[in-house]
Every structure is written in structure tokens, then in C-alpha cells.
Amino acid sequence: MPTELNAELRSRIELSGNLLMLVGGLGLLSALAFAVYSVVMLAIGIMAASDAGGDAIAQIIGQTVGFGCSVVMMLGLSGLVLVGGLRMKQLRSYGLALAASVLAMLPCTSACCVIGLPVGILGLVTLMDEEVKEAFGQAALAA
């Protein structure tokens, strides 16, 4: 961070960045837990469906593909929130930090929407501050 930032502004940026990283990390953990759950349910479903026939197995495979797509989406979006929070702390990639704040608020991106909404709002409020925009611009010029 540039040395010209006052302590209050620096702490607001770091707090917002740290909270975004927390939401992203919790989202990654919840996606991994969801993946483990999906694998266990697949194994149980296949064992139970082996007696029922081909239609039941096809249904279980379809559900597993749906769960897999959800896990990949959650991992990607949560990772984006985590990296956006890190970039915010470093005063790099204003657009990514802005996108991470918006993504943190969306309930479909992770299981952490209860804390993601206020964290995303705090991130947006912080990023919309003119002094913060200037700090991002100064950091880009210094790089």
C-alpha cells in the first residue's frame, strides 16, 4: 500500500479485504464439503440402485453431474472472492475487488450468504469511496 494512506483508510481497506478473503475461504470449504457429500451420496445411491435397475442408476448419475457442476461453480466463484479480497488489500485490480464484493453478496455463489451480504456491502461502500479509488490509481501508477 502507498505510504500516503492515512491509518483509518488503510484499516478500512484491510478490513474489507480480510472479510472478503474470509467469505471466499468459507465458500471454498463449503464447496469441498458439498463435494464430499456428493461422492458419499453417489456411492450410497449406486449401492441402493443396483437392485432397482438402469433407470435409477441413470437418475443418480444425472444428479451427480448436477452436483458436480454446482461444486465447480462454487469453487470458482469462492476462489474469485478470495483473490478479490487479497487484491483489495494490495490495492491492485480494482475491478476484481469490486466483482468480489458483488459476488460475496449473491446467495447462489456459496453457502456463506448470511455473512456474505454484509461483507459484500462493506466492500462496495469501501470501494466507492473516492479516496480508495485514488489509492488504487496511485498503486497502479507506482507499479
C-alpha positions as semicolon CSV with decimal commas, in nm:
position;residue;x (nm);y (nm);z (nm)
1;M;0,000;0,000;0,000
2;P;0,122;0,351;-0,067
3;T;0,262;0,525;0,239
4;E;0,038;0,831;0,178
5;L;-0,271;0,645;0,304
6;N;-0,388;0,752;0,644
7;A;-0,429;0,483;0,910
8;E;-0,811;0,495;0,909
9;L;-0,835;0,448;0,534
10;R;-0,572;0,173;0,539
11;S;-0,760;-0,013;0,814
12;R;-1,093;0,012;0,626
13;I;-0,937;-0,133;0,311
14;E;-0,763;-0,411;0,502
15;L;-1,078;-0,497;0,699
16;S;-1,288;-0,522;0,384
17;G;-1,019;-0,726;0,209
18;N;-0,977;-0,962;0,504
19;L;-1,352;-1,016;0,532
20;L;-1,381;-1,088;0,160
21;M;-1,099;-1,339;0,194
22;L;-1,283;-1,499;0,488
23;V;-1,607;-1,530;0,289
24;G;-1,415;-1,674;-0,006
25;G;-1,232;-1,923;0,216
26;L;-1,554;-2,033;0,385
27;G;-1,712;-2,072;0,043
28;L;-1,424;-2,293;-0,068
29;L;-1,459;-2,506;0,245
30;S;-1,835;-2,541;0,197
31;A;-1,784;-2,638;-0,169
32;L;-1,535;-2,905;-0,068
33;A;-1,775;-3,035;0,198
34;F;-2,051;-3,042;-0,064
35;A;-1,821;-3,238;-0,297
36;V;-1,750;-3,500;-0,027
37;Y;-2,122;-3,523;0,048
38;S;-2,195;-3,572;-0,323
39;V;-1,942;-3,854;-0,354
40;V;-2,080;-4,031;-0,046
41;M;-2,438;-3,995;-0,170
42;L;-2,333;-4,125;-0,512
43;A;-2,180;-4,435;-0,357
44;I;-2,487;-4,497;-0,138
45;G;-2,720;-4,432;-0,431
46;I;-2,539;-4,672;-0,662
47;M;-2,544;-4,946;-0,399
48;A;-2,917;-4,894;-0,342
49;A;-2,999;-4,861;-0,711
50;S;-2,810;-5,169;-0,822
51;D;-3,118;-5,372;-0,734
52;A;-3,365;-5,127;-0,890
53;G;-3,232;-5,132;-1,244
54;G;-3,099;-4,895;-1,511
55;D;-3,344;-4,606;-1,469
56;A;-3,246;-4,549;-1,106
57;I;-2,876;-4,554;-1,188
58;A;-2,927;-4,309;-1,475
59;Q;-3,113;-4,074;-1,240
60;I;-2,834;-4,094;-0,982
61;I;-2,570;-4,022;-1,246
62;G;-2,772;-3,720;-1,364
63;Q;-2,797;-3,587;-1,010
64;T;-2,424;-3,638;-0,961
65;V;-2,345;-3,438;-1,276
66;G;-2,568;-3,158;-1,143
67;F;-2,394;-3,166;-0,805
68;G;-2,055;-3,167;-0,979
69;C;-2,144;-2,857;-1,181
70;S;-2,259;-2,684;-0,862
71;V;-1,934;-2,771;-0,685
72;V;-1,723;-2,639;-0,974
73;M;-1,923;-2,315;-0,981
74;M;-1,895;-2,271;-0,603
75;L;-1,520;-2,339;-0,610
76;G;-1,461;-2,092;-0,892
77;L;-1,673;-1,811;-0,752
78;S;-1,547;-1,856;-0,396
79;G;-1,190;-1,855;-0,525
80;L;-1,266;-1,534;-0,712
81;V;-1,397;-1,372;-0,391
82;L;-1,087;-1,486;-0,203
83;V;-0,847;-1,349;-0,467
84;G;-1,052;-1,028;-0,496
85;G;-1,015;-0,971;-0,122
86;L;-0,641;-1,029;-0,145
87;R;-0,610;-0,787;-0,437
88;M;-0,814;-0,532;-0,247
89;K;-0,569;-0,545;0,044
90;Q;-0,283;-0,499;-0,202
91;L;-0,463;-0,210;-0,379
92;R;-0,443;-0,398;-0,708
93;S;-0,721;-0,490;-0,953
94;Y;-0,998;-0,250;-0,852
95;G;-1,241;-0,425;-1,089
96;L;-1,168;-0,766;-0,938
97;A;-1,218;-0,632;-0,586
98;L;-1,548;-0,477;-0,699
99;A;-1,659;-0,804;-0,860
100;A;-1,561;-0,998;-0,546
101;S;-1,773;-0,767;-0,332
102;V;-2,075;-0,820;-0,557
103;L;-2,021;-1,198;-0,574
104;A;-1,993;-1,220;-0,195
105;M;-2,348;-1,082;-0,169
106;L;-2,508;-1,336;-0,401
107;P;-2,669;-1,631;-0,223
108;C;-2,611;-1,872;-0,512
109;T;-2,233;-1,841;-0,508
110;S;-2,164;-2,004;-0,173
111;A;-2,319;-2,141;0,141
112;C;-2,197;-1,832;0,326
113;C;-2,460;-1,586;0,203
114;V;-2,557;-1,491;0,560
115;I;-2,219;-1,330;0,619
116;G;-2,150;-1,263;0,252
117;L;-2,423;-0,999;0,221
118;P;-2,294;-0,758;0,487
119;V;-1,931;-0,823;0,387
120;G;-2,011;-0,752;0,023
121;I;-2,194;-0,433;0,116
122;L;-1,900;-0,321;0,330
123;G;-1,665;-0,396;0,040
124;L;-1,876;-0,192;-0,202
125;V;-1,905;0,100;0,039
126;T;-1,528;0,094;0,089
127;L;-1,453;0,068;-0,282
128;M;-1,692;0,352;-0,376
129;D;-1,501;0,595;-0,153
130;E;-1,315;0,849;-0,368
131;E;-1,001;0,823;-0,151
132;V;-0,996;0,445;-0,202
133;K;-1,034;0,488;-0,578
134;E;-0,743;0,731;-0,574
135;A;-0,535;0,487;-0,369
136;F;-0,597;0,213;-0,625
137;G;-0,498;0,456;-0,900
138;Q;-0,179;0,560;-0,722
139;A;-0,085;0,198;-0,662
140;A;-0,135;0,122;-1,032
141;L;0,085;0,414;-1,131
142;A;0,356;0,310;-0,886
143;A;0,365;-0,046;-1,024
